[in-house]
Structure formats: C-alpha cells, structure tokens
Amino acid sequence: MEGARRILPPVVIPVIAVVAIAGYLVGSHRSSAPPVSASSSVPVPETQIASGPSVLLEYPAGWRPATPAPSIPGLAIVHPLLLAPAGNANHAGLLSGQLPAGASSPLPSSFLALVHGIPHTEVLNLTNLQAYSYSGLNGYDRTLDVYVIPTVGASPTALVCYAASGYSSYLQQCGQIVAKVSLVGQQTPDELSPNAAYATQLNTLVSQLEAERVKLRREMRLQPTDIATIATKLEHRFATAAAAVAALEPPQPASGAQVALAGSLVSARDAYSALAGVGDYPAAYPEAERRVNRAETKVDSALESFALLGYNHT
C-alpha cells in the first residue's frame, strides 16, 4: 500500500509571502495628486460640477459628460458617471461609480487577472480625502489609472482614467479632476496608509508559518511514508496561524483582508486534516492533493489583498 501512495508536489506560497508580507512597509508609499496650476497673470478656466449618486466631480472647460459608459472587463462599476474630452469618450475619459461592497481588497481578482499581476499601490492625498492609486495599468487596449476610495459600511467609489494609444496626455488632466473629487453621504476611513505596528505583527506571523510550512513540505517529499503525520503537523500549524491572525486588531481599511486571510488559513488547516485522514487509500490522494492546492492558492489570494492596500515592499 505504501508504495502506491502519491507524494504531493510542493505547492508554492512563497512568491506572494515574500512580495506581499515579508517585505511589509514600515512606513508607507504615499503621494499627493498632481496640483492644478494657476497664475495671477493667466485666467483660471471656468469649471463645472458633475454629480452622481455618491460623487461630485469638478471638471474644466474642454471636458463634458458623456454616454454610454465604456465597459471595463473585470471591473463592475454601478451608477456610472462618465466625463470625456469634448464629450467624446472613444479615446479618453474618466469613469466613476461604485464597486461591490464587502470585498476584501480594493480591486477584484477578475480585474487583476486581466492587468497581468498585482499593480503597484500608493496612498494618494486628494484635496478632500485619500484614495488608493493604481497607475499605468496595462492589459487592455488602453492605459488605465485606477483610484479607489473605500467607505465605511458602504460600497467603495472607483474612478478610472483611461486613454488609448496616442491620447495619454489626457491622463494627467483626468488625474487633476480626480484630485478634487468629493463624496456625498459617505464616510471614509481616517487613514489609508499602512499601519507599521500591524504590518510588523502580521509579517512575523506569516513569516513563521511560511518557514515551518517549507520545512514540513520538504520532509513530506523526503519521507512519503510519514505523509499523514506531517500533514497533521501542518494542520496544527495552520490552525495556530489562523487563530493568531484572527486575534490581531487591524486598522479599519485592512479589516476585510484580515478576515479573508484568517478564513483562508482555516481552509488550509482543513485541507491538511483531510490529507492526514486519507490513510492507506491511494485513490483518495488526488482529490486531497487538489484540495491542498486550492487552499494554499486561497492563502495567496488573501495576501494579495494586503499588497493592494499598500502593504508591499519597497
């Protein structure tokens, strides 16, 4: 029976663990939106206001409200409000609206899959509030600058500046409109910048888990007859990590990501428990292997959420 057992190949957590956790910021990436230039000798162009259900946008002469709103695959925006140069949204524009509430990260995974990886995150100081900024995103037929403003107990607001090839100069104008955005009837978190003390605690927990996971997975590969015993050790290690993560007190912007991470660690615990219980039934190993793979991929995704909140290395 033992000879028929399948040895699980190593499942990779370290890529995200190193990028998003082991290099957590002690400070933060933070910048300000580009200022709108003005001079006493040059008249300031007259601006107008466009309003949506939860947002007010101040836009300059030369831009106009437009329809219909473009579809951005992977990024479902409801209650869209569209502004474009001369009202022509074919080549460039600013699409604003709301993203689904309750997500653990500012950007949905369906969108990230299309822009080829985890974008660089900055916390941007706008005129009236802060936003997460994801700039120069590629993967579409246009360049995108995406800004997400989280809210307390409500749907986050997204603002997407887009420009086709040859029209990139409009991205700066769009960014200046975003800089003066105001929300209506929405409360935003007091501070979006990563919390250094929280990052250190989380980094310690995940780094310790990863070091032991790598060690035990190596033992599992070298000692296939002890898979059940080693899987039980991994079950207990993930259980301990899940409890420790759940006990942390996260800053408000990271609360959803922490819940998702704790849940993914519980799923990994359960997957290793199932693997330990397979025993002398080789036919059950393929499904146990797939379950472990899915569980550890879920941990990766949860850690990506922290990277999108600015908890990424310099």
Secondary structure, DSSP 4 states (H G I P E B T S, - for coil): -GGGPPPPPPP--HHHIIIIIIT--SS--EEEPPP---BTTBPPPPEEEEE-SSEEEEEETTEEE-SSPPP-TT---EEEEEEEETT-TTTEEEEEEEPPTT-SSSS-HHHHTTTTSPPP-EEEE-SSSEEEEEEEE-SSSEEEEEEEE--SSSPPEEEEEEEETT-THHHHHHHHHHHT-EESS----S--SPPHHHHHHHHHHHHHHHHHHHHHHHHHHH-GGGHHHHHHHHHHHHHHHHHHHHHS---GGGHHHHHHHHHHHHHHHHHHHHHHT--S-GGGHHHHHHHHHHHHHHHHHHHHHHHTTT----
